[in-house]
């Protein structure tokens, strides 16, 4: 089934762990991926040999730390095929990146009476910053529901665009159903109307090679921890000419050329002007190691492996008449298969799988408005990575044969959180 060697699993120490005597089956990769030895070793080596603050000390260790940090930026630039290294800004994650864009670029282009358009399947991180911006400035927040899977067509987007729309924010891949938006076509349509586009790529980057110049978005963001890197680091890609005109999001050390008590403050160019304070250098080193690890595997191999897992999961789950596969994940696989078991609360399903050593995500996936649109209390999400196997999917199928209503179904059938 897979194009990848099972030996890849040996690269991930956590997979040796057992849950109640059973091997761990980790299928919550859309929330965060596990980390290979290459990442763990790179971060440990940095702390053991290079740790220093960057861009401030005039000594060899500080120079080495700065070089390591900027090398990481270059690795990200190459992975995204960005034209310039200074178009890559490190943030604390996708959420931080989207808030940065909303509170800088968004405030510069959206004013009272304007509109922001988003899709109905956005994660809260690509909905709430824009909703808050609209509430703050008196703009209108427009949500496009899309079709039954949430997918937005260029025609649907075009129908929502007029002279009042000043910004469009879209997910590349839904974190709930794995629905893939035709993002290049959507960006082209928005640009035809002169409207900038922000893309949440958190669920796309882990599964295939993303070329930001091909996508064409004005801003594109993702999180390192979803692509085998460490937590605490995200990436904001922004077109150079747009970043150059933005005011700093936060101010402090590293963002200025010099400060006096009376002269105007002069801020340094991007990306440093958006990276105030001490950055997470070790995480940047870890992200670079993660991307280089995937490059060695080969992005085409990663995509083929994850596509095969999605299609195999759909076929295996079809053997269970009491399980409903949501959306159409096999049509354009993106590493996610979400299910519901009618009559059983998703938390009971997730708890049942956990007893079999299977880790999945149960709930609204931080996208409650989309789950409401689907008419569900929540979903049970299986999400895949390079170390997952067909055998693990068979374990899921076998475990689901015996799932029954439990505490949540009996006592709190409509309650949900997260």
PAVOTOR-277508 format. One record per residue (C-alpha): residue in one letter; x, y, z. Coordinates in steps of 0.25 Angstrom, whole numbers, padded with zeros to 4 digits, always signed. Layout:
BEGIN
AXYZ...
***
This chain:
BEGIN
X+0000+0000+0000X+0010+0010+0004X+0022+0016-0003X+0030+0018+0010X+0038+0008+0017X+0033+0003+0031X+0047+0006+0036X+0043+0021+0037X+0035+0017+0049X+0049+0015+0056X+0052+0030+0054X+0041+0033+0064X+0044+0029+0078X+0030+0032+0084X+0024+0020+0075X+0031+0011+0085X+0022+0015+0096X+0010+0005+0100X-0003+0009+0104X-0009-0001+0114X+0000-0012+0108X-0003-0008+0094X+0006-0001+0084X+0002+0013+0082X-0006+0016+0070X-0004+0031+0068X-0015+0037+0058X-0016+0051+0063X-0006+0057+0054X-0014+0069+0049X-0013+0074+0064X+0002+0071+0065X+0011+0061+0059X+0022+0053+0066X+0036+0057+0065X+0047+0049+0058X+0061+0047+0064X+0067+0057+0053X+0059+0068+0060X+0061+0064+0074X+0076+0063+0071X+0077+0076+0064X+0071+0083+0076X+0079+0076+0086X+0092+0079+0078X+0088+0094+0077X+0086+0095+0092X+0099+0087+0095X+0108+0094+0086X+0102+0107+0080X+0092+0113+0090X+0093+0128+0090X+0084+0140+0088X+0084+0144+0073X+0088+0157+0066X+0093+0164+0079X+0106+0158+0084X+0119+0161+0077X+0125+0148+0080X+0126+0134+0072X+0115+0127+0080X+0105+0138+0077X+0110+0138+0062X+0108+0123+0061X+0094+0124+0067X+0090+0135+0058X+0095+0127+0046X+0087+0115+0051X+0074+0124+0052X+0076+0130+0038X+0080+0116+0032X+0066+0111+0037X+0059+0123+0030X+0066+0119+0017X+0061+0105+0019X+0047+0110+0020X+0049+0119+0008X+0053+0107+0000X+0042+0098+0005X+0031+0109+0001X+0039+0113-0011X+0038+0128-0006X+0045+0137-0015X+0053+0144-0003X+0057+0140+0010X+0052+0153+0017X+0038+0148+0013X+0039+0138+0024X+0035+0143+0038X+0036+0133+0050X+0024+0134+0059X+0019+0126+0071X+0010+0118+0062X-0001+0119+0052X-0010+0126+0061X+0000+0136+0065X+0003+0138+0050X-0011+0141+0046X-0013+0150+0058X-0001+0158+0053X-0006+0159+0039X-0020+0163+0045X-0015+0174+0054X-0005+0180+0044X-0009+0178+0030X-0023+0176+0033X-0025+0189+0041X-0018+0196+0029X-0028+0192+0019X-0041+0189+0026X-0049+0201+0031X-0063+0204+0035X-0073+0199+0025X-0064+0189+0018X-0065+0174+0017X-0056+0162+0020X-0059+0149+0014X-0056+0136+0020X-0060+0121+0017X-0070+0114+0026X-0060+0103+0030X-0049+0112+0036X-0042+0108+0049X-0045+0118+0060X-0030+0123+0058X-0034+0128+0044X-0048+0133+0048X-0047+0140+0061X-0036+0150+0057X-0044+0155+0045X-0057+0155+0053X-0051+0163+0064X-0045+0172+0054X-0059+0175+0048X-0065+0177+0061X-0054+0187+0065X-0054+0195+0052X-0069+0194+0049X-0067+0185+0036X-0076+0173+0032X-0072+0159+0034X-0076+0150+0022X-0076+0135+0023X-0077+0126+0011X-0083+0113+0015X-0079+0106+0002X-0084+0092-0002X-0087+0080+0007X-0072+0078+0010X-0070+0093+0012X-0062+0094-0001X-0062+0108-0007X-0063+0109-0023X-0057+0121-0030X-0071+0124-0035X-0076+0125-0020X-0065+0134-0016X-0067+0143-0028X-0082+0144-0025X-0078+0150-0011X-0068+0160-0016X-0071+0174-0018X-0064+0188-0016X-0067+0187-0001X-0059+0174+0001X-0045+0178+0005X-0039+0164+0009X-0041+0149+0008X-0036+0139+0018X-0037+0124+0014X-0032+0111+0019X-0025+0102+0009X-0029+0090+0015X-0041+0088+0025X-0036+0082+0039X-0049+0076+0041X-0052+0068+0028X-0039+0070+0020X-0046+0077+0009X-0037+0083+0000X-0040+0097-0006X-0036+0100-0020X-0027+0111-0014X-0019+0116-0026X-0032+0118-0034X-0039+0125-0022X-0027+0134-0020X-0027+0137-0035X-0042+0141-0034X-0039+0150-0022X-0028+0157-0029X-0036+0159-0041X-0044+0168-0032X-0032+0174-0026X-0034+0168-0013X-0023+0162-0004X-0023+0148+0001X-0018+0141+0014X-0017+0126+0014X-0017+0117+0026X-0008+0106+0021X-0006+0098+0034X-0013+0085+0029X-0007+0086+0015X+0008+0088+0018X+0010+0074+0025X+0004+0066+0013X+0010+0072+0000X+0020+0082-0005X+0014+0096-0005X+0019+0106-0014X+0015+0120-0010X+0018+0126-0023X+0009+0117-0030X-0002+0118-0020X-0001+0133-0021X-0006+0137-0007X-0002+0150-0001X+0000+0143+0012X+0002+0128+0015X+0004+0123+0029X+0006+0109+0036X+0011+0103+0049X+0024+0095+0050X+0019+0085+0060X+0009+0080+0049X+0020+0076+0040X+0029+0068+0050X+0036+0081+0056X+0035+0086+0070X+0023+0093+0077X+0025+0108+0079X+0029+0112+0065X+0020+0116+0053X+0023+0123+0039X+0017+0135+0033X+0020+0136+0018X+0017+0150+0013X+0020+0157+0000X+0032+0166+0001X+0025+0179-0003X+0014+0176+0007X+0023+0173+0019X+0031+0186+0016X+0019+0195+0018X+0014+0189+0031X+0016+0195+0045X+0022+0185+0055X+0012+0176+0062X+0021+0176+0075X+0032+0185+0078X+0045+0183+0087X+0059+0177+0085X+0063+0174+0071X+0053+0182+0064X+0059+0196+0064X+0072+0203+0058X+0074+0211+0071X+0065+0218+0081X+0066+0232+0087X+0057+0239+0097X+0052+0250+0087X+0055+0245+0072X+0045+0237+0064X+0048+0222+0066X+0054+0215+0053X+0050+0201+0051X+0058+0191+0044X+0053+0184+0031X+0045+0171+0031X+0046+0160+0036X+0053+0165+0049X+0043+0176+0051X+0033+0165+0053X+0041+0157+0062X+0043+0165+0075X+0050+0160+0087X+0058+0147+0088X+0053+0137+0077X+0051+0122+0079X+0064+0119+0072X+0064+0104+0076X+0050+0102+0070X+0055+0109+0057X+0066+0099+0057X+0057+0088+0059X+0047+0092+0048X+0059+0093+0038X+0063+0079+0042X+0048+0074+0041X+0047+0080+0027X+0060+0074+0023X+0056+0061+0028X+0043+0061+0019X+0051+0066+0007X+0060+0054+0009X+0048+0045+0009X+0042+0052-0003X+0030+0061-0003X+0024+0052-0014X+0026+0040-0006X+0020+0047+0006X+0007+0051-0002X+0006+0037-0008X+0007+0030+0006X-0003+0039+0012X-0013+0038+0000X-0012+0023+0001X-0015+0023+0016X-0027+0032+0014X-0033+0023+0003X-0030+0010+0011X-0037+0016+0023X-0049+0020+0015X-0050+0006+0009X-0048-0001+0023X-0058+0008+0030X-0068+0005+0019X-0069-0009+0025X-0076-0003+0037X-0090+0000+0034X-0092+0008+0047X-0080+0017+0044X-0082+0029+0035X-0070+0035+0028X-0072+0050+0027X-0070+0058+0014X-0062+0051+0003X-0048+0050+0008X-0043+0041-0003X-0047+0050-0015X-0035+0059-0012X-0028+0053+0000X-0021+0062+0010X-0017+0053+0022X-0031+0054+0029X-0043+0044+0030X-0054+0049+0040X-0065+0040+0044X-0077+0040+0053X-0085+0028+0059X-0099+0032+0059X-0105+0030+0073X-0092+0031+0080X-0085+0043+0085X-0072+0046+0079X-0065+0046+0092X-0070+0032+0095X-0064+0028+0082X-0051+0034+0085X-0050+0028+0098X-0053+0014+0093X-0042+0016+0083X-0033+0020+0094X-0035+0007+0101X-0030+0000+0089X-0017+0009+0089X-0022+0018+0078X-0021+0033+0079X-0031+0041+0071X-0037+0055+0072X-0052+0056+0077X-0060+0068+0077X-0062+0081+0069X-0047+0082+0065X-0047+0097+0068X-0057+0099+0057X-0070+0099+0064X-0078+0107+0054X-0074+0098+0043X-0078+0086+0051X-0091+0093+0054X-0093+0094+0039X-0091+0079+0038X-0102+0077+0048X-0093+0069+0057X-0089+0070+0072X-0075+0067+0068X-0066+0058+0059X-0056+0047+0061X-0044+0051+0053X-0033+0041+0048X-0021+0048+0043X-0009+0042+0037X+0006+0044+0036X+0018+0037+0030X+0019+0027+0041X+0005+0022+0041X+0002+0008+0034X-0010+0000+0028X-0009-0009+0040X-0012+0002+0049X-0024+0006+0041X-0029-0009+0042X-0028-0007+0057X-0037+0005+0057X-0047-0003+0049X-0047-0015+0058X-0048-0006+0070X-0060+0002+0064X-0067-0012+0063X-0070-0012+0078X-0072+0003+0081X-0085+0006+0089X-0092+0018+0096X-0085+0022+0108X-0085+0033+0119X-0085+0045+0109X-0097+0038+0101X-0105+0035+0113X-0102+0047+0122X-0098+0059+0113X-0103+0055+0098X-0101+0069+0093X-0090+0075+0101X-0077+0078+0095X-0064+0086+0096X-0052+0088+0088
***
